Amino acid sequence: MALTNLILTVAGVSAVILLMRSDVKQSASIFKRNVRQIRHWLEQESSPAAQCPGTYNAWANRVNAKDEKRIEIE
């Protein structure tokens, strides 16, 4: 009886460890993929294409440039 309980316990703990390892690996790969996507978005946002006329960034850059000129004049 004790031997059976020991074998069942070892089998149960082994199954849990195997499931947790695969879950951790899957979570890590999802996290890495998310980080890559966020980096890609940030690179797109800072690329020269984001400075084209008609975008918010182009407008904000013009406003900031005007403010800097005003500061220089004053």
Predicted model as a PDB file, atoms N, CA, C, CB and O in Angstrom, pLDDT in the B-factor column:
MODEL        1                                                                  
ATOM      1  N   MET A   1       0.827  -1.189   0.000  1.00 84.00           N  
ATOM      2  CA  MET A   1       0.000   0.000   0.000  1.00 84.00           C  
ATOM      3  C   MET A   1       0.872   1.254   0.000  1.00 84.00           C  
ATOM      4  CB  MET A   1      -0.942  -0.003   1.209  1.00 84.00           C  
ATOM      5  O   MET A   1       0.621   2.187  -0.762  1.00 84.00           O  
ATOM      6  N   ALA A   2       1.875   1.275   0.836  1.00 89.00           N  
ATOM      7  CA  ALA A   2       2.747   2.445   0.899  1.00 89.00           C  
ATOM      8  C   ALA A   2       3.512   2.623  -0.399  1.00 89.00           C  
ATOM      9  CB  ALA A   2       3.720   2.327   2.068  1.00 89.00           C  
ATOM     10  O   ALA A   2       3.734   3.742  -0.862  1.00 89.00           O  
ATOM     11  N   LEU A   3       3.911   1.500  -0.975  1.00 91.00           N  
ATOM     12  CA  LEU A   3       4.639   1.568  -2.240  1.00 91.00           C  
ATOM     13  C   LEU A   3       3.748   2.106  -3.362  1.00 91.00           C  
ATOM     14  CB  LEU A   3       5.183   0.184  -2.615  1.00 91.00           C  
ATOM     15  O   LEU A   3       4.207   2.872  -4.209  1.00 91.00           O  
ATOM     16  N   THR A   4       2.491   1.709  -3.365  1.00 93.00           N  
ATOM     17  CA  THR A   4       1.535   2.198  -4.369  1.00 93.00           C  
ATOM     18  C   THR A   4       1.324   3.701  -4.218  1.00 93.00           C  
ATOM     19  CB  THR A   4       0.184   1.456  -4.245  1.00 93.00           C  
ATOM     20  O   THR A   4       1.302   4.436  -5.205  1.00 93.00           O  
ATOM     21  N   ASN A   5       1.170   4.148  -2.975  1.00 94.00           N  
ATOM     22  CA  ASN A   5       0.997   5.583  -2.726  1.00 94.00           C  
ATOM     23  C   ASN A   5       2.229   6.367  -3.185  1.00 94.00           C  
ATOM     24  CB  ASN A   5       0.730   5.842  -1.228  1.00 94.00           C  
ATOM     25  O   ASN A   5       2.102   7.452  -3.752  1.00 94.00           O  
ATOM     26  N   LEU A   6       3.398   5.825  -2.943  1.00 94.00           N  
ATOM     27  CA  LEU A   6       4.634   6.482  -3.356  1.00 94.00           C  
ATOM     28  C   LEU A   6       4.712   6.586  -4.880  1.00 94.00           C  
ATOM     29  CB  LEU A   6       5.853   5.719  -2.812  1.00 94.00           C  
ATOM     30  O   LEU A   6       5.064   7.633  -5.422  1.00 94.00           O  
ATOM     31  N   ILE A   7       4.385   5.504  -5.553  1.00 95.00           N  
ATOM     32  CA  ILE A   7       4.427   5.492  -7.022  1.00 95.00           C  
ATOM     33  C   ILE A   7       3.410   6.480  -7.591  1.00 95.00           C  
ATOM     34  CB  ILE A   7       4.150   4.067  -7.566  1.00 95.00           C  
ATOM     35  O   ILE A   7       3.730   7.225  -8.516  1.00 95.00           O  
ATOM     36  N   LEU A   8       2.193   6.497  -7.052  1.00 95.00           N  
ATOM     37  CA  LEU A   8       1.167   7.434  -7.519  1.00 95.00           C  
ATOM     38  C   LEU A   8       1.576   8.882  -7.252  1.00 95.00           C  
ATOM     39  CB  LEU A   8      -0.177   7.134  -6.839  1.00 95.00           C  
ATOM     40  O   LEU A   8       1.354   9.755  -8.091  1.00 95.00           O  
ATOM     41  N   THR A   9       2.164   9.135  -6.102  1.00 95.00           N  
ATOM     42  CA  THR A   9       2.607  10.490  -5.772  1.00 95.00           C  
ATOM     43  C   THR A   9       3.711  10.943  -6.719  1.00 95.00           C  
ATOM     44  CB  THR A   9       3.095  10.557  -4.319  1.00 95.00           C  
ATOM     45  O   THR A   9       3.675  12.069  -7.217  1.00 95.00           O  
ATOM     46  N   VAL A  10       4.684  10.084  -6.970  1.00 95.00           N  
ATOM     47  CA  VAL A  10       5.776  10.429  -7.886  1.00 95.00           C  
ATOM     48  C   VAL A  10       5.225  10.679  -9.290  1.00 95.00           C  
ATOM     49  CB  VAL A  10       6.841   9.303  -7.918  1.00 95.00           C  
ATOM     50  O   VAL A  10       5.640  11.623  -9.961  1.00 95.00           O  
ATOM     51  N   ALA A  11       4.300   9.842  -9.728  1.00 95.00           N  
ATOM     52  CA  ALA A  11       3.702  10.015 -11.057  1.00 95.00           C  
ATOM     53  C   ALA A  11       2.915  11.326 -11.132  1.00 95.00           C  
ATOM     54  CB  ALA A  11       2.781   8.823 -11.394  1.00 95.00           C  
ATOM     55  O   ALA A  11       3.001  12.054 -12.121  1.00 95.00           O  
ATOM     56  N   GLY A  12       2.156  11.615 -10.088  1.00 95.00           N  
ATOM     57  CA  GLY A  12       1.373  12.869 -10.065  1.00 95.00           C  
ATOM     58  C   GLY A  12       2.261  14.094 -10.057  1.00 95.00           C  
ATOM     59  O   GLY A  12       2.010  15.044 -10.798  1.00 95.00           O  
ATOM     60  N   VAL A  13       3.298  14.092  -9.230  1.00 95.00           N  
ATOM     61  CA  VAL A  13       4.221  15.231  -9.165  1.00 95.00           C  
ATOM     62  C   VAL A  13       4.965  15.387 -10.487  1.00 95.00           C  
ATOM     63  CB  VAL A  13       5.227  15.056  -8.003  1.00 95.00           C  
ATOM     64  O   VAL A  13       5.181  16.509 -10.944  1.00 95.00           O  
ATOM     65  N   SER A  14       5.353  14.291 -11.096  1.00 94.00           N  
ATOM     66  CA  SER A  14       6.043  14.350 -12.392  1.00 94.00           C  
ATOM     67  C   SER A  14       5.134  14.940 -13.462  1.00 94.00           C  
ATOM     68  CB  SER A  14       6.518  12.949 -12.819  1.00 94.00           C  
ATOM     69  O   SER A  14       5.575  15.753 -14.273  1.00 94.00           O  
ATOM     70  N   ALA A  15       3.871  14.535 -13.467  1.00 93.00           N  
ATOM     71  CA  ALA A  15       2.924  15.064 -14.453  1.00 93.00           C  
ATOM     72  C   ALA A  15       2.735  16.561 -14.261  1.00 93.00           C  
ATOM     73  CB  ALA A  15       1.569  14.340 -14.349  1.00 93.00           C  
ATOM     74  O   ALA A  15       2.691  17.306 -15.239  1.00 93.00           O  
ATOM     75  N   VAL A  16       2.623  17.010 -13.023  1.00 93.00           N  
ATOM     76  CA  VAL A  16       2.455  18.438 -12.747  1.00 93.00           C  
ATOM     77  C   VAL A  16       3.692  19.217 -13.197  1.00 93.00           C  
ATOM     78  CB  VAL A  16       2.192  18.674 -11.241  1.00 93.00           C  
ATOM     79  O   VAL A  16       3.566  20.289 -13.788  1.00 93.00           O  
ATOM     80  N   ILE A  17       4.867  18.693 -12.925  1.00 92.00           N  
ATOM     81  CA  ILE A  17       6.108  19.369 -13.329  1.00 92.00           C  
ATOM     82  C   ILE A  17       6.195  19.473 -14.846  1.00 92.00           C  
ATOM     83  CB  ILE A  17       7.339  18.620 -12.779  1.00 92.00           C  
ATOM     84  O   ILE A  17       6.575  20.520 -15.370  1.00 92.00           O  
ATOM     85  N   LEU A  18       5.849  18.404 -15.558  1.00 91.00           N  
ATOM     86  CA  LEU A  18       5.887  18.441 -17.021  1.00 91.00           C  
ATOM     87  C   LEU A  18       4.903  19.473 -17.576  1.00 91.00           C  
ATOM     88  CB  LEU A  18       5.573  17.054 -17.595  1.00 91.00           C  
ATOM     89  O   LEU A  18       5.230  20.221 -18.497  1.00 91.00           O  
ATOM     90  N   LEU A  19       3.703  19.505 -17.009  1.00 90.00           N  
ATOM     91  CA  LEU A  19       2.710  20.484 -17.465  1.00 90.00           C  
ATOM     92  C   LEU A  19       3.159  21.914 -17.174  1.00 90.00           C  
ATOM     93  CB  LEU A  19       1.357  20.218 -16.799  1.00 90.00           C  
ATOM     94  O   LEU A  19       2.975  22.803 -18.005  1.00 90.00           O  
ATOM     95  N   MET A  20       3.744  22.137 -16.004  1.00 92.00           N  
ATOM     96  CA  MET A  20       4.202  23.484 -15.653  1.00 92.00           C  
ATOM     97  C   MET A  20       5.351  23.923 -16.552  1.00 92.00           C  
ATOM     98  CB  MET A  20       4.636  23.537 -14.184  1.00 92.00           C  
ATOM     99  O   MET A  20       5.417  25.086 -16.949  1.00 92.00           O  
ATOM    100  N   ARG A  21       6.257  23.002 -16.876  1.00 90.00           N  
ATOM    101  CA  ARG A  21       7.385  23.362 -17.752  1.00 90.00           C  
ATOM    102  C   ARG A  21       6.896  23.790 -19.124  1.00 90.00           C  
ATOM    103  CB  ARG A  21       8.359  22.183 -17.893  1.00 90.00           C  
ATOM    104  O   ARG A  21       7.366  24.790 -19.668  1.00 90.00           O  
ATOM    105  N   SER A  22       5.963  23.048 -19.685  1.00 87.00           N  
ATOM    106  CA  SER A  22       5.454  23.411 -21.010  1.00 87.00           C  
ATOM    107  C   SER A  22       4.682  24.726 -20.941  1.00 87.00           C  
ATOM    108  CB  SER A  22       4.552  22.289 -21.573  1.00 87.00           C  
ATOM    109  O   SER A  22       4.739  25.526 -21.874  1.00 87.00           O  
ATOM    110  N   ASP A  23       3.964  24.955 -19.848  1.00 90.00           N  
ATOM    111  CA  ASP A  23       3.219  26.198 -19.688  1.00 90.00           C  
ATOM    112  C   ASP A  23       4.167  27.383 -19.568  1.00 90.00           C  
ATOM    113  CB  ASP A  23       2.307  26.122 -18.460  1.00 90.00           C  
ATOM    114  O   ASP A  23       3.919  28.440 -20.149  1.00 90.00           O  
ATOM    115  N   VAL A  24       5.249  27.214 -18.818  1.00 90.00           N  
ATOM    116  CA  VAL A  24       6.233  28.281 -18.665  1.00 90.00           C  
ATOM    117  C   VAL A  24       6.910  28.575 -20.001  1.00 90.00           C  
ATOM    118  CB  VAL A  24       7.284  27.902 -17.605  1.00 90.00           C  
ATOM    119  O   VAL A  24       7.126  29.738 -20.341  1.00 90.00           O  
ATOM    120  N   LYS A  25       7.243  27.537 -20.756  1.00 90.00           N  
ATOM    121  CA  LYS A  25       7.867  27.738 -22.064  1.00 90.00           C  
ATOM    122  C   LYS A  25       6.924  28.471 -23.001  1.00 90.00           C  
ATOM    123  CB  LYS A  25       8.282  26.397 -22.678  1.00 90.00           C  
ATOM    124  O   LYS A  25       7.344  29.367 -23.733  1.00 90.00           O  
ATOM    125  N   GLN A  26       5.650  28.093 -22.982  1.00 92.00           N  
ATOM    126  CA  GLN A  26       4.675  28.742 -23.852  1.00 92.00           C  
ATOM    127  C   GLN A  26       4.502  30.212 -23.447  1.00 92.00           C  
ATOM    128  CB  GLN A  26       3.316  27.997 -23.795  1.00 92.00           C  
ATOM    129  O   GLN A  26       4.448  31.089 -24.308  1.00 92.00           O  
ATOM    130  N   SER A  27       4.417  30.478 -22.151  1.00 93.00           N  
ATOM    131  CA  SER A  27       4.271  31.856 -21.689  1.00 93.00           C  
ATOM    132  C   SER A  27       5.492  32.687 -22.059  1.00 93.00           C  
ATOM    133  CB  SER A  27       4.048  31.892 -20.175  1.00 93.00           C  
ATOM    134  O   SER A  27       5.355  33.849 -22.442  1.00 93.00           O  
ATOM    135  N   ALA A  28       6.664  32.117 -21.951  1.00 92.00           N  
ATOM    136  CA  ALA A  28       7.884  32.837 -22.302  1.00 92.00           C  
ATOM    137  C   ALA A  28       7.916  33.162 -23.788  1.00 92.00           C  
ATOM    138  CB  ALA A  28       9.117  32.021 -21.915  1.00 92.00           C  
ATOM    139  O   ALA A  28       8.324  34.257 -24.173  1.00 92.00           O  
ATOM    140  N   SER A  29       7.491  32.227 -24.621  1.00 93.00           N  
ATOM    141  CA  SER A  29       7.501  32.500 -26.062  1.00 93.00           C  
ATOM    142  C   SER A  29       6.470  33.566 -26.417  1.00 93.00           C  
ATOM    143  CB  SER A  29       7.226  31.211 -26.858  1.00 93.00           C  
ATOM    144  O   SER A  29       6.728  34.399 -27.287  1.00 93.00           O  
ATOM    145  N   ILE A  30       5.319  33.559 -25.769  1.00 94.00           N  
ATOM    146  CA  ILE A  30       4.315  34.601 -26.008  1.00 94.00           C  
ATOM    147  C   ILE A  30       4.857  35.955 -25.561  1.00 94.00           C  
ATOM    148  CB  ILE A  30       2.991  34.275 -25.264  1.00 94.00           C  
ATOM    149  O   ILE A  30       4.677  36.958 -26.251  1.00 94.00           O  
ATOM    150  N   PHE A  31       5.519  35.984 -24.407  1.00 94.00           N  
ATOM    151  CA  PHE A  31       6.086  37.228 -23.910  1.00 94.00           C  
ATOM    152  C   PHE A  31       7.141  37.769 -24.872  1.00 94.00           C  
ATOM    153  CB  PHE A  31       6.692  37.018 -22.523  1.00 94.00           C  
ATOM    154  O   PHE A  31       7.161  38.968 -25.152  1.00 94.00           O  
ATOM    155  N   LYS A  32       8.017  36.901 -25.382  1.00 94.00           N  
ATOM    156  CA  LYS A  32       9.039  37.331 -26.336  1.00 94.00           C  
ATOM    157  C   LYS A  32       8.408  37.883 -27.605  1.00 94.00           C  
ATOM    158  CB  LYS A  32       9.971  36.171 -26.679  1.00 94.00           C  
ATOM    159  O   LYS A  32       8.860  38.894 -28.142  1.00 94.00           O  
ATOM    160  N   ARG A  33       7.359  37.213 -28.084  1.00 94.00           N  
ATOM    161  CA  ARG A  33       6.678  37.681 -29.290  1.00 94.00           C  
ATOM    162  C   ARG A  33       6.046  39.052 -29.049  1.00 94.00           C  
ATOM    163  CB  ARG A  33       5.603  36.667 -29.733  1.00 94.00           C  
ATOM    164  O   ARG A  33       6.099  39.918 -29.923  1.00 94.00           O  
ATOM    165  N   ASN A  34       5.451  39.256 -27.878  1.00 94.00           N  
ATOM    166  CA  ASN A  34       4.848  40.546 -27.555  1.00 94.00           C  
ATOM    167  C   ASN A  34       5.900  41.646 -27.487  1.00 94.00           C  
ATOM    168  CB  ASN A  34       4.092  40.461 -26.230  1.00 94.00           C  
ATOM    169  O   ASN A  34       5.674  42.757 -27.967  1.00 94.00           O  
ATOM    170  N   VAL A  35       7.049  41.337 -26.890  1.00 94.00           N  
ATOM    171  CA  VAL A  35       8.127  42.328 -26.805  1.00 94.00           C  
ATOM    172  C   VAL A  35       8.607  42.710 -28.200  1.00 94.00           C  
ATOM    173  CB  VAL A  35       9.304  41.784 -25.967  1.00 94.00           C  
ATOM    174  O   VAL A  35       8.840  43.886 -28.480  1.00 94.00           O  
ATOM    175  N   ARG A  36       8.756  41.709 -29.081  1.00 93.00           N  
ATOM    176  CA  ARG A  36       9.176  41.999 -30.464  1.00 93.00           C  
ATOM    177  C   ARG A  36       8.159  42.888 -31.173  1.00 93.00           C  
ATOM    178  CB  ARG A  36       9.368  40.690 -31.255  1.00 93.00           C  
ATOM    179  O   ARG A  36       8.539  43.795 -31.914  1.00 93.00           O  
ATOM    180  N   GLN A  37       6.873  42.635 -30.950  1.00 93.00           N  
ATOM    181  CA  GLN A  37       5.828  43.439 -31.594  1.00 93.00           C  
ATOM    182  C   GLN A  37       5.861  44.875 -31.073  1.00 93.00           C  
ATOM    183  CB  GLN A  37       4.434  42.815 -31.352  1.00 93.00           C  
ATOM    184  O   GLN A  37       5.726  45.820 -31.850  1.00 93.00           O  
ATOM    185  N   ILE A  38       6.038  45.039 -29.781  1.00 92.00           N  
ATOM    186  CA  ILE A  38       6.092  46.388 -29.204  1.00 92.00           C  
ATOM    187  C   ILE A  38       7.312  47.132 -29.724  1.00 92.00           C  
ATOM    188  CB  ILE A  38       6.121  46.327 -27.659  1.00 92.00           C  
ATOM    189  O   ILE A  38       7.220  48.318 -30.040  1.00 92.00           O  
ATOM    190  N   ARG A  39       8.455  46.459 -29.820  1.00 91.00           N  
ATOM    191  CA  ARG A  39       9.647  47.092 -30.401  1.00 91.00           C  
ATOM    192  C   ARG A  39       9.395  47.524 -31.833  1.00 91.00           C  
ATOM    193  CB  ARG A  39      10.840  46.137 -30.350  1.00 91.00           C  
ATOM    194  O   ARG A  39       9.798  48.612 -32.245  1.00 91.00           O  
ATOM    195  N   HIS A  40       8.726  46.667 -32.586  1.00 90.00           N  
ATOM    196  CA  HIS A  40       8.414  46.979 -33.985  1.00 90.00           C  
ATOM    197  C   HIS A  40       7.531  48.223 -34.061  1.00 90.00           C  
ATOM    198  CB  HIS A  40       7.714  45.778 -34.672  1.00 90.00           C  
ATOM    199  O   HIS A  40       7.762  49.095 -34.899  1.00 90.00           O  
ATOM    200  N   TRP A  41       6.523  48.313 -33.196  1.00 88.00           N  
ATOM    201  CA  TRP A  41       5.655  49.491 -33.179  1.00 88.00           C  
ATOM    202  C   TRP A  41       6.439  50.752 -32.841  1.00 88.00           C  
ATOM    203  CB  TRP A  41       4.519  49.300 -32.176  1.00 88.00           C  
ATOM    204  O   TRP A  41       6.251  51.796 -33.464  1.00 88.00           O  
ATOM    205  N   LEU A  42       7.316  50.646 -31.850  1.00 88.00           N  
ATOM    206  CA  LEU A  42       8.109  51.814 -31.459  1.00 88.00           C  
ATOM    207  C   LEU A  42       9.046  52.249 -32.579  1.00 88.00           C  
ATOM    208  CB  LEU A  42       8.916  51.511 -30.195  1.00 88.00           C  
ATOM    209  O   LEU A  42       9.231  53.445 -32.805  1.00 88.00           O  
ATOM    210  N   GLU A  43       9.638  51.282 -33.285  1.00 86.00           N  
ATOM    211  CA  GLU A  43      10.499  51.629 -34.406  1.00 86.00           C  
ATOM    212  C   GLU A  43       9.704  52.288 -35.525  1.00 86.00           C  
ATOM    213  CB  GLU A  43      11.213  50.389 -34.930  1.00 86.00           C  
ATOM    214  O   GLU A  43      10.185  53.229 -36.155  1.00 86.00           O  
ATOM    215  N   GLN A  44       8.494  51.804 -35.776  1.00 84.00           N  
ATOM    216  CA  GLN A  44       7.650  52.423 -36.795  1.00 84.00           C  
ATOM    217  C   GLN A  44       7.296  53.850 -36.404  1.00 84.00           C  
ATOM    218  CB  GLN A  44       6.373  51.600 -37.012  1.00 84.00           C  
ATOM    219  O   GLN A  44       7.288  54.749 -37.245  1.00 84.00           O  
ATOM    220  N   GLU A  45       7.007  54.052 -35.134  1.00 80.00           N  
ATOM    221  CA  GLU A  45       6.611  55.379 -34.662  1.00 80.00           C  
ATOM    222  C   GLU A  45       7.751  56.383 -34.801  1.00 80.00           C  
ATOM    223  CB  GLU A  45       6.153  55.310 -33.204  1.00 80.00           C  
ATOM    224  O   GLU A  45       7.513  57.557 -35.083  1.00 80.00           O  
ATOM    225  N   SER A  46       8.971  55.934 -34.608  1.00 79.00           N  
ATOM    226  CA  SER A  46      10.112  56.845 -34.660  1.00 79.00           C  
ATOM    227  C   SER A  46      10.755  56.898 -36.041  1.00 79.00           C  
ATOM    228  CB  SER A  46      11.144  56.435 -33.636  1.00 79.00           C  
ATOM    229  O   SER A  46      11.753  57.594 -36.230  1.00 79.00           O  
ATOM    230  N   SER A  47      10.198  56.174 -37.006  1.00 69.00           N  
ATOM    231  CA  SER A  47      10.788  56.156 -38.344  1.00 69.00           C  
ATOM    232  C   SER A  47      10.497  57.459 -39.080  1.00 69.00           C  
ATOM    233  CB  SER A  47      10.257  54.961 -39.150  1.00 69.00           C  
ATOM    234  O   SER A  47       9.581  58.185 -38.693  1.00 69.00           O  
ATOM    235  N   PRO A  48      11.258  57.775 -40.137  1.00 62.00           N  
ATOM    236  CA  PRO A  48      11.021  58.998 -40.908  1.00 62.00           C  
ATOM    237  C   PRO A  48       9.629  59.063 -41.517  1.00 62.00           C  
ATOM    238  CB  PRO A  48      12.043  59.117 -42.000  1.00 62.00           C  
ATOM    239  O   PRO A  48       9.115  60.155 -41.757  1.00 62.00           O  
ATOM    240  N   ALA A  49       9.011  57.923 -41.771  1.00 55.00           N  
ATOM    241  CA  ALA A  49       7.665  57.923 -42.339  1.00 55.00           C  
ATOM    242  C   ALA A  49       6.666  58.555 -41.381  1.00 55.00           C  
ATOM    243  CB  ALA A  49       7.231  56.498 -42.684  1.00 55.00           C  
ATOM    244  O   ALA A  49       5.643  59.085 -41.814  1.00 55.00           O  
ATOM    245  N   ALA A  50       6.948  58.505 -40.096  1.00 51.00           N  
ATOM    246  CA  ALA A  50       6.050  59.111 -39.118  1.00 51.00           C  
ATOM    247  C   ALA A  50       6.123  60.624 -39.172  1.00 51.00           C  
ATOM    248  CB  ALA A  50       6.382  58.623 -37.717  1.00 51.00           C  
ATOM    249  O   ALA A  50       5.265  61.296 -38.599  1.00 51.00           O  
ATOM    250  N   GLN A  51       7.124  61.182 -39.844  1.00 54.00           N  
ATOM    251  CA  GLN A  51       7.291  62.624 -39.933  1.00 54.00           C  
ATOM    252  C   GLN A  51       6.660  63.208 -41.189  1.00 54.00           C  
ATOM    253  CB  GLN A  51       8.751  62.973 -39.890  1.00 54.00           C  
ATOM    254  O   GLN A  51       6.796  64.406 -41.437  1.00 54.00           O  
ATOM    255  N   CYS A  52       5.968  62.387 -41.997  1.00 56.00           N  
ATOM    256  CA  CYS A  52       5.410  62.886 -43.249  1.00 56.00           C  
ATOM    257  C   CYS A  52       4.294  63.886 -42.960  1.00 56.00           C  
ATOM    258  CB  CYS A  52       4.882  61.721 -44.116  1.00 56.00           C  
ATOM    259  O   CYS A  52       3.651  63.802 -41.914  1.00 56.00           O  
ATOM    260  N   PRO A  53       4.053  64.839 -43.877  1.00 55.00           N  
ATOM    261  CA  PRO A  53       3.016  65.856 -43.675  1.00 55.00           C  
ATOM    262  C   PRO A  53       1.653  65.213 -43.460  1.00 55.00           C  
ATOM    263  CB  PRO A  53       2.962  66.813 -44.873  1.00 55.00           C  
ATOM    264  O   PRO A  53       1.342  64.170 -44.035  1.00 55.00           O  
ATOM    265  N   GLY A  54       0.867  65.841 -42.640  1.00 52.00           N  
ATOM    266  CA  GLY A  54      -0.465  65.323 -42.381  1.00 52.00           C  
ATOM    267  C   GLY A  54      -0.553  64.432 -41.170  1.00 52.00           C  
ATOM    268  O   GLY A  54      -1.656  64.042 -40.785  1.00 52.00           O  
ATOM    269  N   THR A  55       0.541  64.096 -40.561  1.00 57.00           N  
ATOM    270  CA  THR A  55       0.488  63.258 -39.365  1.00 57.00           C  
ATOM    271  C   THR A  55       0.572  64.123 -38.123  1.00 57.00           C  
ATOM    272  CB  THR A  55       1.621  62.217 -39.371  1.00 57.00           C  
ATOM    273  O   THR A  55       1.011  65.272 -38.176  1.00 57.00           O  
ATOM    274  N   TYR A  56       0.153  63.565 -37.026  1.00 57.00           N  
ATOM    275  CA  TYR A  56       0.209  64.303 -35.774  1.00 57.00           C  
ATOM    276  C   TYR A  56       1.641  64.672 -35.422  1.00 57.00           C  
ATOM    277  CB  TYR A  56      -0.417  63.489 -34.648  1.00 57.00           C  
ATOM    278  O   TYR A  56       1.899  65.778 -34.948  1.00 57.00           O  
ATOM    279  N   ASN A  57       2.576  63.752 -35.650  1.00 60.00           N  
ATOM    280  CA  ASN A  57       3.975  64.027 -35.306  1.00 60.00           C  
ATOM    281  C   ASN A  57       4.527  65.206 -36.095  1.00 60.00           C  
ATOM    282  CB  ASN A  57       4.834  62.791 -35.558  1.00 60.00           C  
ATOM    283  O   ASN A  57       5.253  66.038 -35.549  1.00 60.00           O  
ATOM    284  N   ALA A  58       4.182  65.281 -37.393  1.00 59.00           N  
ATOM    285  CA  ALA A  58       4.660  66.401 -38.199  1.00 59.00           C  
ATOM    286  C   ALA A  58       4.091  67.711 -37.651  1.00 59.00           C  
ATOM    287  CB  ALA A  58       4.267  66.215 -39.689  1.00 59.00           C  
ATOM    288  O   ALA A  58       4.803  68.713 -37.568  1.00 59.00           O  
ATOM    289  N   TRP A  59       2.808  67.703 -37.277  1.00 58.00           N  
ATOM    290  CA  TRP A  59       2.183  68.907 -36.725  1.00 58.00           C  
ATOM    291  C   TRP A  59       2.842  69.288 -35.397  1.00 58.00           C  
ATOM    292  CB  TRP A  59       0.663  68.688 -36.529  1.00 58.00           C  
ATOM    293  O   TRP A  59       3.132  70.461 -35.161  1.00 58.00           O  
ATOM    294  N   ALA A  60       3.075  68.308 -34.539  1.00 61.00           N  
ATOM    295  CA  ALA A  60       3.685  68.584 -33.235  1.00 61.00           C  
ATOM    296  C   ALA A  60       5.099  69.118 -33.415  1.00 61.00           C  
ATOM    297  CB  ALA A  60       3.702  67.313 -32.361  1.00 61.00           C  
ATOM    298  O   ALA A  60       5.518  70.002 -32.668  1.00 61.00           O  
ATOM    299  N   ASN A  61       5.841  68.604 -34.383  1.00 63.00           N  
ATOM    300  CA  ASN A  61       7.195  69.098 -34.620  1.00 63.00           C  
ATOM    301  C   ASN A  61       7.176  70.544 -35.086  1.00 63.00           C  
ATOM    302  CB  ASN A  61       7.909  68.226 -35.649  1.00 63.00           C  
ATOM    303  O   ASN A  61       8.023  71.335 -34.671  1.00 63.00           O  
ATOM    304  N   ARG A  62       6.207  70.910 -35.957  1.00 63.00           N  
ATOM    305  CA  ARG A  62       6.104  72.302 -36.408  1.00 63.00           C  
ATOM    306  C   ARG A  62       5.766  73.228 -35.249  1.00 63.00           C  
ATOM    307  CB  ARG A  62       5.046  72.434 -37.510  1.00 63.00           C  
ATOM    308  O   ARG A  62       6.332  74.315 -35.130  1.00 63.00           O  
ATOM    309  N   VAL A  63       4.833  72.794 -34.388  1.00 59.00           N  
ATOM    310  CA  VAL A  63       4.449  73.619 -33.234  1.00 59.00           C  
ATOM    311  C   VAL A  63       5.634  73.801 -32.307  1.00 59.00           C  
ATOM    312  CB  VAL A  63       3.266  72.983 -32.469  1.00 59.00           C  
ATOM    313  O   VAL A  63       5.885  74.910 -31.835  1.00 59.00           O  
ATOM    314  N   ASN A  64       6.368  72.730 -32.039  1.00 60.00           N  
ATOM    315  CA  ASN A  64       7.536  72.828 -31.167  1.00 60.00           C  
ATOM    316  C   ASN A  64       8.600  73.726 -31.787  1.00 60.00           C  
ATOM    317  CB  ASN A  64       8.116  71.436 -30.888  1.00 60.00           C  
ATOM    318  O   ASN A  64       9.252  74.490 -31.076  1.00 60.00           O  
ATOM    319  N   ALA A  65       8.782  73.646 -33.099  1.00 59.00           N  
ATOM    320  CA  ALA A  65       9.775  74.491 -33.764  1.00 59.00           C  
ATOM    321  C   ALA A  65       9.380  75.957 -33.657  1.00 59.00           C  
ATOM    322  CB  ALA A  65       9.931  74.088 -35.242  1.00 59.00           C  
ATOM    323  O   ALA A  65      10.237  76.814 -33.438  1.00 59.00           O  
ATOM    324  N   LYS A  66       8.089  76.258 -33.810  1.00 56.00           N  
ATOM    325  CA  LYS A  66       7.616  77.639 -33.677  1.00 56.00           C  
ATOM    326  C   LYS A  66       7.838  78.142 -32.255  1.00 56.00           C  
ATOM    327  CB  LYS A  66       6.121  77.743 -34.054  1.00 56.00           C  
ATOM    328  O   LYS A  66       8.265  79.280 -32.059  1.00 56.00           O  
ATOM    329  N   ASP A  67       7.555  77.312 -31.272  1.00 56.00           N  
ATOM    330  CA  ASP A  67       7.756  77.704 -29.876  1.00 56.00           C  
ATOM    331  C   ASP A  67       9.241  77.980 -29.618  1.00 56.00           C  
ATOM    332  CB  ASP A  67       7.233  76.600 -28.916  1.00 56.00           C  
ATOM    333  O   ASP A  67       9.574  78.929 -28.908  1.00 56.00           O  
ATOM    334  N   GLU A  68      10.127  77.172 -30.180  1.00 55.00           N  
ATOM    335  CA  GLU A  68      11.552  77.394 -29.986  1.00 55.00           C  
ATOM    336  C   GLU A  68      11.998  78.705 -30.630  1.00 55.00           C  
ATOM    337  CB  GLU A  68      12.353  76.226 -30.559  1.00 55.00           C  
ATOM    338  O   GLU A  68      12.838  79.419 -30.082  1.00 55.00           O  
ATOM    339  N   LYS A  69      11.433  79.014 -31.792  1.00 54.00           N  
ATOM    340  CA  LYS A  69      11.774  80.280 -32.444  1.00 54.00           C  
ATOM    341  C   LYS A  69      11.293  81.459 -31.604  1.00 54.00           C  
ATOM    342  CB  LYS A  69      11.159  80.346 -33.858  1.00 54.00           C  
ATOM    343  O   LYS A  69      11.998  82.460 -31.482  1.00 54.00           O  
ATOM    344  N   ARG A  70      10.104  81.348 -31.027  1.00 54.00           N  
ATOM    345  CA  ARG A  70       9.595  82.417 -30.169  1.00 54.00           C  
ATOM    346  C   ARG A  70      10.506  82.626 -28.967  1.00 54.00           C  
ATOM    347  CB  ARG A  70       8.170  82.101 -29.702  1.00 54.00           C  
ATOM    348  O   ARG A  70      10.770  83.760 -28.568  1.00 54.00           O  
ATOM    349  N   ILE A  71      10.978  81.536 -28.400  1.00 53.00           N  
ATOM    350  CA  ILE A  71      11.860  81.643 -27.241  1.00 53.00           C  
ATOM    351  C   ILE A  71      13.155  82.318 -27.637  1.00 53.00           C  
ATOM    352  CB  ILE A  71      12.141  80.261 -26.635  1.00 53.00           C  
ATOM    353  O   ILE A  71      13.679  83.145 -26.890  1.00 53.00           O  
ATOM    354  N   GLU A  72      13.690  81.969 -28.828  1.00 51.00           N  
ATOM    355  CA  GLU A  72      14.925  82.574 -29.283  1.00 51.00           C  
ATOM    356  C   GLU A  72      14.753  84.068 -29.528  1.00 51.00           C  
ATOM    357  CB  GLU A  72      15.410  81.888 -30.545  1.00 51.00           C  
ATOM    358  O   GLU A  72      15.665  84.843 -29.238  1.00 51.00           O  
ATOM    359  N   ILE A  73      13.602  84.494 -30.056  1.00 52.00           N  
ATOM    360  CA  ILE A  73      13.356  85.902 -30.357  1.00 52.00           C  
ATOM    361  C   ILE A  73      13.239  86.710 -29.074  1.00 52.00           C  
ATOM    362  CB  ILE A  73      12.086  86.060 -31.201  1.00 52.00           C  
ATOM    363  O   ILE A  73      13.767  87.818 -28.979  1.00 52.00           O  
ATOM    364  N   GLU A  74      12.554  86.159 -28.098  1.00 48.00           N  
ATOM    365  CA  GLU A  74      12.347  86.873 -26.824  1.00 48.00           C  
ATOM    366  C   GLU A  74      13.618  86.958 -26.080  1.00 48.00           C  
ATOM    367  CB  GLU A  74      11.295  86.199 -25.963  1.00 48.00           C  
ATOM    368  O   GLU A  74      13.656  87.520 -24.985  1.00 48.00           O  
TER     369      GLU A  74                                                      
ENDMDL                                                                          
END                                                                             
